[in-house]
Amino acid sequence: MAVSYGWAGKILRVNLSNGRITTEDTNKYKDYIGGMGIGYKVLFDEVPVGTHPHDANNKIVFGTGPLTGSGAPCSSRTNVTSLFPTNPKHMVADSHMGGNFAASMKYAGYDAIIVEGKARGPVWLRIEDDKVSIEDASKMWGQGIYNTTALVASEMGKEASIAAIGQAGENLVNLSVIMNGYSHSAGGHGSILGAKKLKAIGIIGTGSLKIAGKAKDLLDTNSYMLKELIGANNNHVVPSTPQPWAEFDSKGSRWTAQKGLYWGAAEPPVETGEIPPGDITTVGLRTQKGVKDLGPVAEKYTKRMGGCQSCPIRCFSQLEIPQLEKFGVSRFVSNTCMGYSAPNGVMIKGTVDQFEKDDGTFISKTLGSQLADDYGVWCNYGMLGREFKYIYESGKLKEVLSEEEYNSIPFELLEAGDPAFLKDFYRRITFKEGEFSHLGDGTYWIAQRWDLGDDFWHGKAQKIWSPLGYPVHHSNESGAQVGALISCMFNRDSQSHTHQNLIQSGLPADILREVSAEIWGSEEAFDFPAKYTPMNEYKAKFAKWSIIRNVLHDSLTVCNWMWPMMVSPVKARNYRGDTALESKYMSLVTGENYTEESLDLAAERVFTLHRALTVKQMGTLDMRNEHDVIMDWVYDMDPEMEPFTEGTVKMEREDMQTALTMFYEEMGWDKKTGAPTKDTLNRLGLDFAARELESMNLLP
Amino acid sequence: MGDYMDENIDYLQEDVADFITLNSRDGKIVTLEEIETFINNEEKDPTDVTEILESIKSELDLKTIDDSEGNTFYYSGNEMTDKYAGIIIRVKNKDILKLIGDTVREESRRYPRPTYVTMFNLPPYNLTEGELEDMLAELSIDSEYRDLKFTHASNGTVFVYSNKHMSKGYADYLAEWIEVGQDENP
């Protein structure tokens, strides 16, 4: 790469089969921006159709982008791309992690790390700028993520950024994670590293990122974003309680800062206070995520909020809970959102108070978080608990387990609401103990193995979205057809937060409808929550834009849990955000002229490449009927209510087919099948994909 | 001597501006008497308070609001919304029942959402649990508020909504979503 403003300029390629370590120019991937874009291009070009995720031929790409490590807010996301073990056809998917790892990659000089092949024995990858070596990991193998991270740190020093897998990844449990910084996990790809015998990657980057623009301009842009645009976690832009400065409030807002709310275990305790917009130094106090995720009892155990490099939001609560040591785990916990709630979902009979009043759920969430994180077990966005509930309560578990195995599981703890049950639960899955452990295979695979029928797949309680075995993730309950379309388009649960952040911003619906009209052309793009209307073209635009921005963010890389800045907490701005901010940063950082349109086009290229790769891997054009399929409960829920009536998020079958058609049209895909057309592939510069699909008879 | 007096007045303007600003930020509106008391307590030279207020009006976006007895209160529009000041006044006026009714109707219409009743325990409403209980009981029998109905989420949180603006089914759904659904879908 001739000029490397923004991009580090090199990609590191490590072949674990032959030990070859090389670098290559990032320039050939520049049309795909970075991160996710690099990942899809590598997988499309280099991984043969039919490869098993755990084969040596599979590759895994750790990707960053031109904004990663640039100092732009919320810009240390690592995008991980590889074949996805839980997917029935092992299609490509992404997982993501925050922390410091991505920025460290950039400072070491790499935009991406491609790992290929398979080592003969356990290894870890040591990266210190341009000094890269494959090291023996015999002493780490068999260790949890916490010890592994400590062992790598003992070799490299505490400044190293370390990503590792736990025993679940080693044991090729499909539901396993890669984790950096003790708590930032990329779900679903842990076993890829396990299969490659790659236990960890440690990075020290002592370099810097070249910025084309003036430092002052970058700081001014940061100041503008922090003063005028950014809210709290998920860019919620109103506080959770009525406050003097705020015209609006919303109980569900993650802007939990208020008088009398503390980081109670800090020394001395820190009061969040009320944090109106305007002061960039207090943004990090807005989200008291401990209380938000864990309830009021968490306040006095909260040491502080943590988070990722270059992120002012701090959405990870960090707590010290001495009582956890009674369960044999560390007293120090750090996590957020599903990392806490998923383990609690396993406690299907509830949890009784453990050490004080109302601490049952608090303990099960924090204990479960410790166990899952150290073993490196993933939850498939909450599915693990719901699957366990189904097989336990339906009697299926008794049917598929031997009597001896069934009786060995301490269900009496579960029934008694004792979170110690989680220790047994996660251990069995991690170490593949018995038939029970197949819960770790993932939704599709357990359904096959245990012959789970329609009531499993189509039951509302399971919340399975797709026959590909992934659940709802801001789907029909989030923007009607908009969320539903978004949830159909990937090969795992959709991780798009674009639409969700707008809908849950906390602003009243009339403002959100105005904003929708300004971005997508009509207020009809936005439905009131659970007060849905039939499909229209503006919802198709909304869905496309949401995905495109999500893909853009995972390529830049910035956090889609915060970006884009569609709305603002500032009344003087009439609560309007700035959807051109990504392009402002890109122009500033790279010195090239980027616009919203040019970035959106690049992201459309990346997303269409994902679609082309999906067509290629599935070996069919018929995305409409074989990929973009929704389970029946979404259409059949609330039998006493009709779709498009107040109070239900029920969808209508024919309308959803219309929605797919409109979305395909927006994307320039074939209206009948949903596969990308030759014209569209060529328009986006994906001629190589068009040629390959044509040779496979996979062009509409 | 003249310069000294001018400087003193500048300081006084600054102090009064800070006094109003900090009170507004703290969720309080202040009377002219309170401002004068502040000046006296600060042992400042007597001066024309209204003149000082006029001089800081623009800087503070200084606003006034009257209660039902004709008392005027001051607040800074930079720190406090008119809506918030309006609620404070209605609480002072003991206009609680209508305040609750109007708030619930507005939230049902505009967001739309049912209103969790314990919001009225929080500032600026500041109702005690007993007062809130009494108000809600009154609300349920007063014919002026027959459109206000109650629902609750599965975690027990009670909500009130206006059936002029949302159906029972809709209120039920939203209450459950606010309390349970959102947390299950982070």
Interface residues (C-beta under 8 A of the other chain):
Chain A: T241 P242 Q243 P244 W245 A246 E247 S250 K251 G252 K259 E274 P276 D293 C337 M338 S341 G382 V472 H473 H474 E477 S478 Q504 P508 A509 D510 F528 P529 A530 K531 K571 M641 T645 E646 G647 T648 V649
Chain B: S24 R25 D26 G27 E79 M80 T81 K83 Y84 I87 R110 Y111 P112 R113 Y116 M119 L122 P123 P124 Y125 M166 S167 K168 G169 Y170 A171 D172 Y173 L174 W177 I178 G181 Q182 D183 E184 N185 P186
